[in-house]
Amino acid sequence: MKYAIAIDLGATNMRVALGNEKGKILVKLKERTVQKGDKHSVACQMLRMIASITEKHTVSIAGVGIASLGPLDLKKKAIVHPANLSYNIIDLKPLKKTGRKIFLLHETSAAVLGEKTFGAGKKLVNVVYVTLSSGIGTGAIVDGNLLSGIDGNAGELGHMNIDTHYNFLCSCKKGRGHWEAYASGKNMGRFFKHWLKENNINKPSFKAESKTIFNAAKNGNKTALKFLNDVGKLNAKALSNIIVAYSPELITLGGSEALYHSKLILEPIKKYVDTFLKKPKIMITPLGEDVVLLGVLAAVFSQKGSRL
Ligand SMILES: [Zn+2]
């Protein structure tokens, strides 16, 4: 049996796991991603977490895979100006100290590979994965090929333009009207405040944050439900663009928003998505929070991603 170390670097959490080629995760560590420091702080956190696994488990390891938030710069072996972390650059070169083969890929590329290898996309060749979390991103397999793009950033569709009405500046600061500026966990609160004004609705008693908005909706609050229906219309617009771009058979949704509030996310998308092309199956990933880690294992065993 082959084993590998899989790392999932997100803006909020870092997960490091030991898993095998059958997609079984044997050990999994989770820590809050170091939010402040120098360009090597995140790599040092990874090294420490890897060591705490390899010290206790002495199996032979085929390699280390890193799925990271973007944008990636594969020449620099780094993440540059991530939208949801305060670093200018996260340099991953210190990982070479492990002396192991290291593969780097975008987190959503890893996720779609996980879906295709171990999840709902096993028998399919056209699969898209969408993460709705503190940020938004997508990964696509088209005709069996994992799309990578320049520097592995083909999955940055969270920064596609879906709105000109509110025209919000995105947290990436590189453009306006980006999907992530409306529907991501980080930015939904701002959208909610502007949406209340736009619709002449009084400020509700709950905080303008994604978590409290979802909870209010679950408790039947009409304002929260109406707002999330409008967020759903924007999500459906984005998925409509994805469908005409890739013509997928399956779109799976993951990330904390989709996993913890599946009904509130999924229902409006299914209701409002365009039907110019045949509607693909749209569902929450059955792999849950592990979809990225499983994709990283698949990447190491199939030698996909960029070598560090
Ligand atoms: Zn953006």
Residues whose N, C-alpha, C, O or C-beta is under 5 A from the ligand:
A	BS01	ZN	G158 H159 C170 S171 C172 H178
